[in-house]
C-alpha cells in the first residue's frame, strides 16, 4: 500500500522517528522553549490541565540541581506568580506572569534560569541546567520522553547499527524505577545472570532512583575491560543482589537459524536492527531449500528495535490485506493502520510457533501480536514486557535532541500492548521447587488470578540451565506440537482456538 511505502521512508529508530527541528536552537531559552512547544503540540500523554504540576516538578528539579538554590512558590493570584529565590543566605522575590498554559511555564522557567545566570549563581554556558529542567518537564509527562544531551546523542543512535562498549542490557523506566527490559544474549550481563524485570537500584555508588534513561546509559557504558557494579532488586529476593560485571564490545548479531528434527526450521531474532529483515529473508530462504515445513520463531529476550523491520517480518507470515499494527496519536498523520503487502518477499504459509518471554518488548510485541491476533501462530512462553509506545526524535542545532512519546501502537483487534504485554496462548510459568514446595513469583501468581486471561493452558515448569536447544523446554514442547498427529488435521491459519481446544487434554 502507498501509505505504508511512504511511511517506511521515514527513519525509525527503536520505534523512534528522527526529524530535524525547524528552528535554530542553541541556548537555554530555546532548549526549554522548544521542549514545551513540542510537548503541547505532539505529546501523546500530555493533558492540558497538567501544566501547573509540570511547573512545580520543574522548580523541584532546579532545587535538586544545586544544594545552594531553593526556589519556592509563594503565591498564585489571578494574574501573577510570586516566587522566592533563595541562594545561600540571600532571598529575592520575583513576580512572574501566572501560568495559563505550558508555553507560559516554559517562559517562566527561562526567566528563573536567566536570573540565576545574571546573578552569577550558576554558569549555564553549556546548558546543563536547561537540559536538566527540560528533562524534568518531559519525565513528568511519561517515562519514555527525555532530553538527549549532545554527548549522548551519537551513542543513542548507534544501538541500531552495530557495536558499543557496555555490559549488554536494554533498560527502561517502569513505575519510576530503572528496569531491565532484557539482557542481550551472550553479553557480560547475560552471562552474569541479570534477568528481565530486575530493577537497578545502584550503579557503582550512584543511586538509580529518579535517574533518566540517558544518565543510566552513560553510567552503564564504557570501554572494554572496565568494570562496573550493579545492585539489583529482584522479585522474591529479600536483599539487593550485587553484580560485578566487566564491560565488553557489545556486538548484536540479530539473527541465528538452523534446522531441527522433522524438517522444523528454527529462527531466533535477537533484536530488530537496520539489516534484520534481509538477514531474516536469507535465513528463511536457506531453511526453505533444506525442506522445512514449519517454523519456530524465537523472540525471547528480544527488546525490540526498528519498527519497519517488525512490519516487514510480519508481512512474510500473513496473507494479503491483514492488519499488522495500528498507531494512535494526537497527530492525525501518525494515527495509521499498517496492512500486509506483497512487496516484501515470498510468503511462508506453514505452521508457526512464536516463543516469547518477559524480555520480549516493543518491536517483538508487534510481530507476536500481529501473528496472535490474526490467528496465524501459536504463542508460547510468558507474558511479554509491555512497551507499546512510539517516540519521535527532534534533533536540535546544539547537538541535543528531544525524545518525545507521540503515539502508542495497538495490535490487531485494538489490543493495547503498552503496560499490558502480549499474553501467550500456552503460558509457561517458571517456578522453583524448594523443600517440596512450589514457589511462583508474586507478580505471576496475581496474573493467574486475573479472570480476563485468554490463554487456554498454563504449564508450570522449573527452568534449567540450557547448554543446547535439546535442553530448552519451550523448544522441545514446540517440536512436539509441530510433530503431533493433530497438525495433520489442522492449519494454524485462523484455527488457533480450535486447535487449542482439540489439544487441551493432550497438552495437559
VENMO-V434018 format. One record per helix or strand of 2 or more residues. SS is the DSSP state (~ for helix, > for strand). FROM is the first residue (numbers start at 1). TO is the last residue. If there is no record, write none. Layout:
# VENMO-V434018
ss: {SS/SS}
from: {FROM/FROM}
to: {TO/TO}
This chain:
# VENMO-V434018
ss: {~/>/~/~/>/>/>/~/~/>/~/>/>/>/~/>/>/~/>/>/>/>/~/>/~/>/~/>/~/>/~/>/~/>/>/>/~/>/>/>/>/~/>/~/~/~/~}
from: {2/16/28/48/69/80/90/102/128/146/150/163/169/177/188/199/206/213/227/241/248/255/261/264/276/294/307/323/332/336/342/351/363/378/389/401/412/415/426/432/437/442/457/469/473/485/496}
to: {8/20/42/65/76/87/97/118/141/148/158/166/174/183/192/203/207/220/233/246/251/260/263/269/289/298/317/329/334/339/344/356/373/381/395/411/414/416/430/434/439/448/461/471/482/488/507}
